């Protein structure tokens, strides 16, 4: 073999070896770059390539760190209890014309204890008990009393005031007080009269006197009597503030005269009393 042929053969051999080495390096690079799931085929490398790309490595990026957010705790807010509220069973207290005591009930419909008191506008009306405390839902019984011994006659009115805390309720009191006039020591003078059944009979009349007391003004005082034929009403005249008198007769028949004094005050309250009187026949 000629020398120049030997040189050519060596050149071809070197080129072939370089090509084989470059092909191996390309396979390695491709396996590192390509995804694992993607098949890598043979890589054709140009013999003129004189540089090899550096090995590319994949870097795993960690997931972002979770930032802890502080959740404020929910605090329970206590709702204050409702204030005391005192209710009364009756706001109009009616004693009528004869009652002296009326019962009432107080109820605390609120949510806290309530101290209460009752004040009266007039000394004629009192309340027992007049103060106290009521817890939520509790009930207290009280009694309102009218002193009829000192209250004036006629229509009576007063006010009770129920107070608790800064609250108040007015209760209205009403009554009718009636005192009948009192008839004291009624008498006739003379106490025996004769009927006018014949001539010469005297006397046939008599004088009636009486004392009348009442806390209010007296409207009138009369004597009601029977003369044997009809019933007669004779007005009595006032001698002074309490004393009255009237003359009744004559009596025409021997009958029971049924003499009665009737006194009426300005409130139309009436009181009465009989008067002893006898009627005899003319001798």
C-alpha positions as CSV (number, residue, x, y, z in Angstrom):
1,X,0.0,0.0,0.0
2,X,1.2,3.4,-1.0
3,X,2.0,6.0,1.6
4,X,-0.6,8.5,0.5
5,X,-3.2,5.7,0.6
6,X,-2.2,4.9,4.1
7,X,-2.7,8.5,5.1
8,X,-6.1,8.6,3.6
9,X,-7.1,5.4,5.4
10,X,-6.0,6.9,8.7
11,X,-8.0,10.0,8.2
12,X,-11.1,8.1,7.5
13,X,-10.6,5.9,10.5
14,X,-10.2,9.0,12.8
15,X,-13.3,10.6,11.3
16,X,-15.3,7.4,11.9
17,X,-14.1,7.2,15.5
18,X,-15.0,10.8,16.1
19,X,-18.4,10.2,14.6
20,X,-19.1,7.3,16.9
21,X,-18.0,9.3,20.0
22,X,-20.1,12.2,19.0
23,X,-23.1,10.0,18.4
24,X,-22.7,8.5,21.9
25,X,-22.5,12.0,23.5
26,X,-25.7,13.1,21.7
27,X,-27.6,10.1,23.0
28,X,-26.6,11.0,26.6
29,X,-27.5,14.6,26.2
30,X,-30.9,13.8,24.6
31,X,-31.8,11.4,27.5
32,X,-31.1,14.2,30.1
33,X,-33.1,16.9,28.2
34,X,-36.1,15.0,26.9
35,X,-39.0,14.0,29.2
36,X,-38.9,10.5,30.6
37,X,-42.1,9.6,28.8
38,X,-40.9,10.7,25.4
39,X,-38.8,8.2,23.5
40,X,-35.6,9.4,22.2
41,X,-34.6,8.3,18.8
42,X,-31.1,8.2,17.3
43,X,-29.5,11.6,16.9
44,X,-27.8,12.4,13.8
45,X,-24.7,14.5,14.4
46,X,-23.0,16.4,11.7
47,X,-19.4,15.6,11.6
48,X,-18.6,19.3,11.4
49,X,-20.0,20.0,14.8
50,X,-17.0,20.8,17.0
51,X,-18.8,21.8,20.3
52,X,-21.1,19.8,22.5
53,X,-24.0,21.4,24.4
54,X,-23.5,21.3,28.1
55,X,-25.6,18.9,30.2
56,X,-29.0,20.5,31.1
57,X,-30.3,19.4,34.5
58,X,-34.0,19.7,35.5
59,X,-34.6,21.6,38.8
60,X,-37.7,20.8,40.8
61,X,-39.4,24.0,42.1
62,X,-40.9,23.5,45.6
63,X,-44.6,24.5,46.0
64,X,-45.1,27.9,47.6
65,X,-45.1,27.8,51.3
66,X,-48.6,28.1,52.9
67,X,-49.0,31.3,54.9
68,X,-50.8,30.8,58.1
69,X,-53.6,33.4,58.5
70,X,-54.7,34.0,62.1
71,X,-58.5,33.7,62.5
72,X,-59.7,36.0,65.2
73,X,-61.6,34.2,67.9
74,X,-65.3,35.0,68.2
75,X,-66.0,36.4,71.6
76,X,-69.5,36.0,73.1
77,X,-71.1,39.3,74.1
78,X,-73.5,39.0,77.0
79,X,-76.9,40.8,76.5
80,X,-77.9,42.7,79.6
81,X,-81.2,41.6,81.2
82,X,-84.3,43.8,80.6
83,X,-84.9,46.3,83.4
84,X,-87.6,45.9,85.9
85,X,-91.2,46.6,84.7
86,X,-93.9,46.7,87.4
87,X,-97.5,46.2,86.2
88,X,-100.6,46.7,88.4
89,X,-103.8,44.8,88.0
90,X,-106.0,47.8,88.2
91,X,-105.3,51.4,87.3
92,X,-108.8,52.6,88.4
93,X,-109.6,51.7,92.0
94,X,-113.3,52.0,92.6
95,X,-114.6,51.7,96.2
96,X,-118.2,52.3,95.1
97,X,-120.6,53.5,97.8
98,X,-119.8,51.0,100.6
99,X,-116.4,49.2,100.1
100,X,-113.5,50.2,102.3
101,X,-110.8,47.9,100.9
102,X,-109.7,47.0,97.4
103,X,-107.0,44.3,96.6
104,X,-104.4,44.9,93.9
105,X,-101.6,42.8,92.4
106,X,-98.2,44.0,91.3
107,X,-96.2,42.0,88.8
108,X,-92.6,42.4,87.6
109,X,-92.6,41.6,83.9
110,X,-88.9,42.7,83.5
111,X,-85.7,40.8,83.8
112,X,-84.1,42.4,86.9
113,X,-85.2,43.0,90.5
114,X,-87.3,46.1,91.0
115,X,-87.8,48.1,94.2
116,X,-91.2,49.8,94.2
117,X,-93.2,52.2,96.4
118,X,-96.8,53.6,96.4
119,X,-97.6,57.1,97.4
120,X,-101.1,58.5,98.1
121,X,-102.3,62.0,97.3
122,X,-104.8,62.0,100.2
123,X,-104.7,60.8,103.8
124,X,-108.1,59.2,103.4
125,X,-106.5,56.5,101.2
126,X,-103.6,54.3,102.3
127,X,-101.8,51.2,100.9
128,X,-100.4,48.2,102.7
129,X,-97.6,47.3,102.1
130,X,-96.6,50.6,100.6
131,X,-93.2,49.4,99.3
132,X,-91.1,46.3,98.6
133,X,-89.0,44.5,96.0
134,X,-90.1,42.2,93.1
135,X,-87.8,39.8,91.3
136,X,-88.5,38.9,87.6
137,X,-91.9,37.2,87.3
138,X,-92.8,37.7,91.0
139,X,-96.2,39.0,92.1
140,X,-97.1,41.0,95.2
141,X,-100.5,41.6,96.7
142,X,-101.3,45.0,98.2
143,X,-104.5,46.5,99.7
144,X,-105.8,50.0,99.2
145,X,-108.0,51.2,102.1
146,X,-110.5,54.1,102.2
147,X,-111.2,55.6,105.6
148,X,-114.9,56.3,105.3
149,X,-114.9,57.7,108.9
150,X,-113.0,60.8,107.8
151,X,-113.8,61.0,104.1
152,X,-116.3,63.7,103.1
153,X,-119.7,62.8,101.8
154,X,-120.4,62.8,98.1
155,X,-118.1,61.8,95.3
156,X,-114.5,61.2,96.4
157,X,-111.4,61.1,94.2
158,X,-107.7,60.6,94.9
159,X,-104.5,59.4,93.2
160,X,-102.0,56.7,94.0
161,X,-98.6,56.8,92.4
162,X,-96.6,53.6,91.8
163,X,-92.9,54.3,91.4
164,X,-90.0,52.0,90.6
165,X,-86.6,53.2,89.3
166,X,-87.2,56.2,87.1
167,X,-90.7,55.0,86.1
168,X,-94.1,55.8,87.6
169,X,-97.7,54.9,87.0
170,X,-100.7,56.8,88.4
171,X,-103.7,54.9,89.8
172,X,-107.0,56.8,90.1
173,X,-109.2,56.3,93.2
174,X,-112.9,56.9,93.1
175,X,-115.7,56.4,95.6
176,X,-119.1,57.7,96.7
177,X,-119.4,58.2,100.4
178,X,-122.9,58.6,101.8
179,X,-123.9,59.2,105.5
180,X,-127.5,59.2,106.3
181,X,-128.7,62.1,108.5
182,X,-129.0,61.0,112.2
183,X,-132.4,61.7,113.9
184,X,-132.0,62.5,117.6
185,X,-134.7,62.7,120.2
186,X,-137.8,63.1,118.2
187,X,-140.9,63.9,120.3
188,X,-144.4,65.3,120.2
189,X,-145.9,67.9,122.7
190,X,-148.5,67.0,123.7
191,X,-148.0,63.3,123.1
192,X,-151.8,62.7,123.0
193,X,-154.3,64.5,120.8
194,X,-158.0,64.2,120.3
195,X,-159.8,63.7,117.1
196,X,-162.3,66.3,116.0
197,X,-165.3,64.0,116.2
198,X,-167.3,66.3,118.4
199,X,-167.6,69.8,119.8
200,X,-165.3,71.1,122.6
201,X,-162.3,68.9,121.9
202,X,-159.0,70.6,122.4
203,X,-156.2,70.4,121.5
204,X,-156.3,68.6,118.2
205,X,-152.8,69.6,117.2
206,X,-149.3,68.9,118.5
207,X,-145.8,70.2,118.1
208,X,-143.1,67.9,116.8
209,X,-139.4,68.6,117.6
210,X,-136.2,66.8,116.6
211,X,-132.4,67.2,116.4
212,X,-130.8,66.2,113.1
213,X,-127.0,65.7,112.6
214,X,-125.1,65.1,109.4
215,X,-121.6,65.8,108.2
216,X,-123.0,67.4,105.1
217,X,-125.6,70.1,104.7
218,X,-129.3,69.2,105.4
219,X,-131.6,69.8,102.4
220,X,-134.9,69.3,104.2
221,X,-136.7,67.8,107.2
222,X,-140.4,66.8,107.1
223,X,-143.0,65.1,109.3
224,X,-145.0,62.5,107.5
225,X,-148.3,61.6,109.3
226,X,-151.8,60.4,108.7
227,X,-154.8,62.6,109.8
228,X,-157.2,59.7,109.4
229,X,-158.2,60.6,105.8
230,X,-154.9,61.0,104.0
231,X,-151.1,61.1,104.4
232,X,-149.7,64.5,105.0
233,X,-146.1,65.8,104.7
234,X,-145.4,68.9,106.8
235,X,-142.0,70.7,106.4
236,X,-140.1,71.3,109.6
237,X,-138.5,74.7,110.2
238,X,-134.9,75.0,111.4
239,X,-134.6,76.5,114.9
240,X,-130.8,76.4,114.6
241,X,-128.1,74.3,112.8
242,X,-129.4,71.0,114.2
243,X,-132.9,71.5,115.7
244,X,-136.1,71.5,113.8
245,X,-139.9,71.8,114.7
246,X,-143.3,71.6,113.1
247,X,-147.0,71.6,114.2
248,X,-149.2,68.9,112.8
249,X,-153.0,68.3,113.1
250,X,-155.9,68.4,113.3
251,X,-156.8,64.7,113.3
252,X,-160.3,64.0,112.0
253,X,-160.6,60.4,113.1
254,X,-159.3,58.2,115.9
255,X,-156.6,56.3,114.0
256,X,-152.9,55.6,114.4
257,X,-151.2,58.8,113.2
258,X,-148.1,57.0,112.0
259,X,-145.9,60.0,112.6
260,X,-142.4,59.8,111.1
261,X,-139.6,62.3,110.7
262,X,-137.6,62.1,107.4
263,X,-134.3,64.2,107.0
264,X,-132.5,64.4,103.6
265,X,-129.0,65.9,103.0
266,X,-127.7,67.6,99.9
267,X,-126.4,64.2,98.6
268,X,-130.0,62.8,98.8
269,X,-129.1,60.5,101.7
270,X,-132.1,60.1,103.9
271,X,-132.6,59.1,107.5
272,X,-135.8,58.7,109.4
273,X,-137.3,57.9,112.8
274,X,-140.8,57.5,114.2
275,X,-142.5,59.8,116.7
276,X,-144.7,58.6,119.5
277,X,-148.2,60.1,119.3
278,X,-151.6,59.0,120.3
279,X,-155.0,60.1,119.0
280,X,-158.1,59.7,121.1
281,X,-161.8,60.4,120.6
282,X,-163.3,63.6,121.9
283,X,-164.9,62.9,125.3
